[in-house]
Amino acid sequence: MPKPAHLILLGITIICTYACTQKHDSAQSFANPVMLTSRDGKLDVDLVPADAAYTIGGHQFQGMLYNGQYMPSVWRLRSGDILTVTLHNQLSEETNLHFHGLGVSPLNNGDNVFLHIAPGQMFTYQITIPEKHVGLFWYHPHAHGNVDRQIIGGLSGGILVEGSDRLYPFLKELTERVLLLKHHPIGRADYEELVTVNGTVTPTIPIRPGEAQFWQIGNIGADRFLRIRIDGMPFYLIGRDGYFVPRPIRMEEVILGPGQRFSAIVVGGQGGRHAFKSVAFKFDERQPPLPEVNLGTVVSHGPAADVAAIEAKVSTQHVNGPLYVDMVRSSPITRQRTFAFSVNPEKTSFFINDQVFDENRTDVTVKLGDTEEWTILNKDSQYHDFHIHQTGFLVTEVNGAPADFDGLRDTFSLPPERNGKPGEAKLIIPFTNPEIVGRFVFHCHVVKHEHKGMMMAVEVVQ
C-alpha cells in the first residue's frame, strides 16, 4: 500500500484547519466517518499521533490528533481479516495502541498495552479479526499515565467489523449510519463540554417517515457518560459492544458510558424534527446531574407512512441460530471473585480492592478454559465503568435484580453507592479463547479514574 501523504508531516506540529474546523451550525448535514476498507483480507494503516491545534464549534483547542484529523478514518474489516497498523509516535510523550473490544492476543505486537512507544519511535501492530466479532469497536492509546490526556486531546477512532447482516439479514437493505461521539471540556470539565458526532456539532440526520435505518453508535471519549434518546422516536436495540442479541429490544433511551457502543434499528416517525440528545444524568449522587446535551436533530421528511406497521415488522426480526452468549450462559463457573471499586476522600487516588495500579504487578491469575463469576462492588458515590480487555462478559445481576440486557458486553456502567450500600453487578467472564493467553488489564473506563489507579493486571495461563 502506498504511504499516505500525511507522512510528510512527521516531526512537526499539525495545524488542523480543514478537517477539524466545524462551525457551530445546527444545519450541518450528517455524514458517516471516512472509511478505510480492507481488501483481499488485509488492511494496512499508517497512524501518526502528533500535537495539533484545531477548532470545533468555534472553540480552539491544543490537543493531539491521528493523521491530523479529529475524527480519523474508521477501519472497516471483516472477520478473519489481518489488520496491520504502523504507529509513528510524533508526540512529545509515550503512547501506544489498544484495540478496544477485540478478543485478540495481548502479547508482542498484538493488543499489548504494556508497550510504551517513545517519542520519535515507530511500532507495527498486527492482529487478526476474530470470527465471532461483528459490529462497532474502537482504537485509542493506553499508555498508563497519559491515556486521559491523549483521548481528550483527540486520539480515538472507530473499527467496524462487517457481517451484521449475516445475523439480521433485514439490515442488508437499510441505510447504515455510524455515529462516533467525542467530548471536549470547554469550561468545568464535568458540566461544560462540547460533544460532537463524527467531529460535527449538532448535525441534522435525515430519515423518512416509517424508514428503518441501522445505527451504530459509539462513545469513544475519555470520561463522559451519555444517556441517549431521540425525542418521540423509539429505537430497537440489537446489540451492544459488538455482541448481538436474539431479538430487537424496544428502547426509549440507553446509558452509554465511555467506551460503550450499541447497534440499533431506528424507525422514522411522522414528519417533523426530533431532538437527538443526551438527557440529564445523575453521574454522582453527591453532585448535580450532568446536564442535557444536544447531539443533533433527526429530521423526518417525506410521505406519511404506517410507522406502527414498520415497527411491528422490526420487532419480529430475529437471529437464526445460536449466539456466543448462549455458550457463555451455559458454561460451568470455575471460580468466584469479588472486586471493590473505591476512592479516597480527596478523589486523588482510585482503588480496586484498596490497591492502586502497578504495571509490574500481576493481580489476578486465571487458567485458560475457565469461566469465572465476578462480583463488582462500587463503594463510590459516582458511576464507574467496568471494562476488561480481550474478552466480553455477561451481566447477570445489577443490585440484586436480574440484568435487563441478556447479551454480552465489554464495558458496563456500575451504579453508585446509595444509602451506604455499594452498587453491585455480577458478571460471568469466559477465559476460554486460546488467543487471549497472556497479560492484560481490567479497569474503570472513566479514564481519569484509571489514570489515578483504578486498574488491575490479569494473566491468563495455560
C-alpha positions in Angstrom: 0.0 0.0 0.0 1.4 3.4 -0.9 2.4 5.6 2.1 -0.3 8.3 2.6 0.6 11.9 2.1 0.2 12.7 5.8 3.6 11.2 6.4 5.3 14.4 5.1 4.1 15.9 8.4 6.2 13.7 10.6 8.2 15.7 13.1 6.2 18.9 13.0 3.1 20.2 14.8 0.0 19.7 12.7 -2.2 22.8 12.4 -5.6 21.4 11.5 -7.7 24.0 9.6 -10.0 22.0 7.3 -10.9 18.5 8.6 -11.1 19.7 12.2 -12.9 23.0 11.8 -16.6 22.9 12.5 -18.9 25.9 12.5 -21.5 26.0 15.3 -24.3 25.4 12.8 -27.1 23.1 13.7 -28.0 22.8 10.0 -24.8 20.8 9.2 -25.7 17.6 7.5 -24.8 14.3 9.0 -22.1 12.2 7.2 -20.6 8.9 8.1 -16.9 9.0 9.0 -14.4 8.4 6.2 -13.8 4.6 6.0 -10.6 2.6 5.2 -11.8 -0.7 3.9 -9.8 -4.0 3.9 -9.0 -5.6 0.5 -8.2 -9.3 -0.1 -8.4 -9.9 3.6 -5.9 -7.2 4.7 -5.9 -3.6 5.8 -2.6 -1.8 6.3 -2.7 1.5 8.1 -0.1 4.2 8.9 -1.2 6.0 12.1 0.6 9.2 13.2 -0.3 10.7 16.5 1.0 14.3 16.7 0.4 17.5 18.6 -2.2 19.7 16.8 -4.2 22.9 17.1 -7.8 22.7 15.9 -11.1 24.4 16.1 -14.5 22.8 16.7 -17.8 24.7 17.2 -16.0 28.0 17.5 -13.7 26.7 20.3 -10.0 26.5 19.8 -8.0 23.5 21.2 -4.4 22.5 21.5 -4.5 18.7 21.5 -3.3 15.6 19.8 -4.7 14.0 16.6 -4.2 10.9 14.5 -3.1 11.8 11.0 -4.2 15.4 11.5 -7.9 14.5 11.9 -10.2 15.0 14.9 -12.3 12.2 13.5 -9.7 9.8 12.0 -10.7 7.2 9.4 -12.8 4.2 10.6 -11.1 0.9 9.8 -13.7 -1.3 8.1 -12.9 -5.0 8.1 -14.4 -8.5 8.1 -13.9 -11.4 10.4 -10.7 -13.2 9.6 -9.0 -10.1 8.1 -5.5 -9.2 9.1 -5.1 -5.6 10.4 -1.6 -4.1 10.4 -1.1 -0.7 12.0 2.3 1.1 11.9 2.3 3.7 14.7 4.6 6.6 14.2 4.8 8.5 17.5 5.3 12.2 16.8 4.0 13.2 20.3 6.3 14.6 23.0 5.3 11.8 25.3 4.9 8.0 25.2 1.9 6.4 23.6 0.7 3.0 22.3 -2.5 1.5 20.9 -5.4 -0.5 22.3 -8.0 -2.3 20.1 -10.9 -1.9 22.4 -13.3 -4.9 22.5 -11.4 -7.3 20.2 -10.6 -10.7 21.6 -7.0 -10.9 20.2 -3.6 -11.7 21.7 -2.3 -9.3 24.3 1.3 -10.4 23.6 4.2 -9.0 21.5 2.8 -6.9 18.6 -0.8 -7.7 19.4 -3.1 -5.7 21.7 -0.3 -5.2 24.1 -1.0 -2.2 26.4 2.2 -2.7 28.3 4.3 -1.5 25.4 5.4 2.1 25.6 6.3 3.7 22.3 8.6 6.6 22.9 8.5 10.0 21.1 10.0 9.6 17.6 9.7 5.8 17.6 7.5 3.6 15.4 6.0 0.2 16.1 4.0 -2.1 13.9 0.9 -3.9 15.4 -0.8 -6.8 13.7 -4.0 -8.6 14.7 -6.4 -11.0 13.0 -10.1 -10.1 13.5 -11.8 -13.0 15.3 -14.6 -14.9 13.6 -17.1 -14.2 16.4 -16.7 -10.4 16.1 -19.2 -8.2 14.3 -20.2 -4.6 14.9 -18.5 -1.5 16.3 -15.2 -1.4 18.1 -12.6 1.4 18.5 -9.0 2.2 18.9 -7.2 4.6 21.3 -4.0 4.9 23.3 -3.5 3.0 26.5 0.0 4.1 27.9 -0.8 4.3 31.6 -0.4 7.9 32.9 -1.1 9.5 29.5 -4.4 8.0 28.4 -6.9 10.5 29.7 -5.0 13.5 28.3 -4.5 11.8 24.9 -8.1 10.7 24.4 -9.4 14.1 25.5 -6.9 15.6 23.1 -8.5 13.8 20.2 -6.8 10.4 19.9 -9.5 7.9 19.2 -11.2 6.3 16.2 -13.6 3.6 15.2 -13.2 0.0 14.0 -16.2 -1.5 12.1 -16.4 -5.3 11.6 -18.8 -6.1 8.9 -21.3 -9.0 9.0 -24.2 -7.6 11.0 -26.5 -8.6 8.1 -25.5 -12.3 8.5 -27.1 -12.2 11.9 -30.0 -9.9 10.9 -30.5 -10.2 7.1 -33.1 -7.4 7.4 -30.2 -5.0 7.8 -28.8 -5.5 4.3 -31.4 -3.2 2.8 -31.1 -0.4 5.4 -29.2 2.8 5.4 -26.3 2.4 7.8 -25.2 5.3 10.0 -22.1 5.2 12.1 -22.1 7.8 14.9 -19.0 8.3 17.0 -19.3 10.6 19.9 -16.4 12.5 21.5 -16.3 15.2 24.2 -14.0 18.0 25.0 -14.1 20.3 28.1 -14.8 23.9 27.3 -15.4 25.0 30.9 -15.8 23.0 34.1 -14.9 19.5 32.8 -18.0 17.8 34.4 -20.5 20.3 33.1 -19.4 22.5 30.2 -18.4 20.1 27.4 -18.6 20.1 23.7 -19.9 16.7 22.5 -19.6 16.0 18.7 -21.0 13.4 16.3 -18.3 12.3 13.9 -16.4 15.6 14.8 -19.5 17.7 13.9 -21.5 19.9 16.2 -25.3 19.1 16.3 -25.7 17.7 12.7 -29.1 17.1 11.1 -29.8 13.4 10.4 -32.4 12.7 7.6 -34.9 9.9 7.7 -38.2 9.3 6.0 -41.4 8.5 8.0 -41.5 4.8 8.5 -38.0 4.3 7.2 -35.9 1.8 9.2 -32.2 2.7 9.5 -29.3 0.8 11.0 -27.4 3.0 13.5 -24.1 2.0 15.2 -23.3 4.5 18.0 -20.1 4.6 20.0 -18.9 6.7 22.9 -15.3 7.0 22.1 -14.5 9.7 24.6 -12.5 9.6 27.8 -14.8 10.2 30.7 -18.3 11.4 29.8 -21.4 9.4 30.4 -24.2 9.9 27.9 -27.9 9.0 28.2 -29.0 8.7 24.6 -32.6 9.5 23.5 -34.4 10.5 20.3 -37.4 12.5 21.3 -40.6 10.9 20.0 -38.7 8.2 18.2 -38.0 4.8 20.0 -35.3 2.6 18.7 -34.8 -1.2 18.7 -31.5 -2.3 20.3 -30.0 -5.4 18.6 -26.5 -5.4 20.1 -24.0 -3.8 22.5 -20.2 -3.7 22.3 -20.1 -5.8 19.2 -22.3 -8.6 20.6 -25.8 -9.1 19.2 -29.0 -10.3 20.9 -31.5 -12.8 19.5 -34.4 -10.3 19.1 -34.7 -6.5 18.9 -35.4 -4.7 22.2 -37.6 -1.6 22.1 -35.9 1.2 24.0 -36.6 4.8 24.8 -33.1 5.6 25.9 -29.7 3.9 26.5 -27.0 4.8 29.0 -23.7 4.9 27.2 -20.6 5.1 29.4 -17.2 5.9 28.0 -16.1 3.1 25.7 -19.5 1.6 25.2 -21.3 1.1 21.9 -24.7 0.0 20.8 -26.3 -1.1 17.5 -30.0 -0.3 16.9 -32.7 -0.1 14.2 -34.2 3.4 14.2 -37.7 3.9 12.6 -38.5 7.3 11.3 -41.5 9.0 13.0 -44.1 11.1 11.2 -42.8 14.3 9.6 -41.0 16.7 11.9 -37.9 17.4 13.8 -36.8 15.1 16.7 -34.1 16.0 19.1 -31.2 13.6 19.3 -29.6 14.2 22.7 -28.1 13.1 25.9 -30.6 13.8 28.6 -29.7 14.8 32.2 -27.8 12.1 34.0 -27.1 11.7 37.7 -23.5 10.6 37.5 -22.6 11.4 41.1 -25.1 11.0 44.0 -23.4 14.0 45.7 -23.4 16.3 42.7 -26.0 17.9 40.4 -26.9 15.8 37.4 -24.8 16.1 34.2 -26.8 18.5 32.1 -28.7 17.7 28.9 -26.6 17.9 25.7 -28.0 18.5 22.2 -26.2 16.0 19.9 -28.2 16.7 16.7 -31.6 16.7 15.1 -33.3 13.8 13.3 -35.4 15.3 10.5 -38.2 13.1 9.3 -39.4 14.2 5.9 -41.5 12.6 3.2 -44.9 11.0 2.6 -46.8 9.8 5.6 -46.3 6.1 6.5 -47.7 3.5 8.7 -45.0 3.7 11.3 -46.6 1.2 13.7 -46.6 -1.4 10.9 -42.9 -0.9 10.2 -42.1 -1.1 13.9 -44.1 -4.3 14.2 -42.0 -5.7 11.3 -38.8 -4.7 13.0 -39.9 -6.3 16.3 -40.4 -9.7 14.6 -36.8 -9.9 13.3 -34.6 -12.5 15.0 -31.2 -14.2 14.7 -31.2 -17.6 13.2 -29.0 -20.0 15.2 -27.1 -19.8 18.5 -25.1 -16.8 19.6 -21.8 -16.8 21.6 -23.7 -15.6 24.6 -25.5 -18.9 24.7 -22.3 -20.8 25.3 -21.2 -18.3 28.0 -24.5 -18.6 29.8 -24.3 -22.4 29.9 -20.7 -22.7 31.0 -20.0 -24.0 34.5 -18.5 -21.5 36.9 -14.9 -22.4 37.9 -14.3 -19.7 40.4 -15.9 -16.7 42.1 -14.1 -13.4 42.9 -15.1 -10.0 44.3 -13.6 -6.7 43.4 -14.4 -3.4 45.1 -14.0 -0.1 43.4 -13.4 2.8 45.8 -11.8 6.3 46.1 -10.1 8.3 48.8 -11.9 11.4 50.2 -9.8 13.8 48.1 -10.5 11.8 44.9 -6.8 11.8 44.1 -6.5 8.0 44.2 -8.9 5.4 42.9 -8.7 1.8 44.1 -9.6 -1.8 43.2 -9.6 -3.9 46.4 -7.8 -1.0 48.1 -4.8 -1.0 45.7 -3.7 1.4 43.0 -2.4 0.0 39.7 1.2 -1.2 39.5 2.2 -2.1 35.9 4.8 -4.5 37.3 2.3 -6.4 39.5 0.0 -9.2 38.3 -3.1 -9.0 40.5 -5.2 -11.9 39.1 -4.2 -15.2 37.5 -6.7 -17.2 35.5 -6.4 -20.6 33.9 -7.2 -20.8 30.2 -10.6 -22.6 29.7 -12.1 -21.3 33.0 -15.3 -19.3 33.2 -15.5 -17.2 36.3 -18.2 -15.2 38.1 -17.0 -11.8 39.3 -18.9 -9.6 41.7 -18.0 -5.9 41.2 -18.8 -3.6 44.1 -18.9 0.2 43.7 -18.2 1.9 47.0 -18.2 5.3 45.5 -20.9 8.0 45.1 -20.3 8.1 41.3 -20.7 5.7 38.5 -17.7 3.6 37.4 -17.3 2.0 34.0 -16.0 -1.6 34.3 -14.0 -2.7 31.2 -11.9 -5.9 30.7 -9.6 -6.3 27.8 -9.6 -9.4 25.5 -13.0 -10.8 26.4 -16.6 -10.0 26.7 -18.8 -10.8 29.7 -22.4 -11.5 30.6 -24.0 -9.2 33.3 -26.5 -11.4 35.2 -27.5 -9.2 38.1 -27.4 -5.5 39.0 -28.1 -4.5 42.6 -29.6 -7.9 43.2 -32.1 -7.8 40.3 -31.8 -9.7 37.0 -30.0 -7.7 34.4 -32.2 -6.0 31.8 -29.9 -6.9 28.8 -29.3 -10.6 28.1 -26.3 -10.1 25.8 -22.5 -9.8 26.2 -20.7 -6.6 26.9 -17.1 -5.5 27.2 -17.8 -2.3 29.2 -20.5 -1.8 31.8 -21.7 1.1 33.9 -21.6 0.2 37.6 -24.3 2.0 39.7 -23.0 4.1 42.6 -23.3 3.5 46.3 -26.7 4.6 47.7 -27.7 5.0 51.4 -24.4 3.4 52.4 -25.0 0.3 50.2 -22.5 -0.3 47.4 -23.7 -0.7 43.9 -23.2 -4.3 42.7 -23.0 -6.2 39.4 -22.5 -9.9 38.9 -20.6 -10.9 35.7 -19.9 -14.2 34.0 -16.5 -13.9 32.2 -15.2 -16.6 29.9 -11.4 -17.0 29.7 -11.8 -19.7 27.1 -10.3 -18.2 23.9 -6.7 -19.5 23.4 -5.8 -16.3 21.7 -6.0 -14.3 24.9 -3.3 -16.2 26.8 -1.0 -13.6 28.3 -1.2 -10.5 30.5 -3.8 -7.7 30.1 -5.9 -5.4 32.3 -9.3 -4.5 33.6 -10.2 -1.1 34.8 -12.7 1.8 35.1 -13.1 3.3 31.6 -13.7 6.7 33.1 -10.1 7.2 32.1 -9.2 9.8 34.7 -10.1 7.2 37.3 -7.9 4.6 35.6 -5.1 7.3 35.4 -5.4 7.6 39.2 -5.1 3.9 39.9 -8.4 2.1 39.2 -6.9 -0.7 37.2 -5.5 -4.3 37.7 -3.5 -6.7 35.7 -4.8 -10.1 34.9 -2.9 -13.0 33.4 -4.4 -16.0 31.6 -2.1 -19.0 31.8 -2.3 -22.4 30.1 
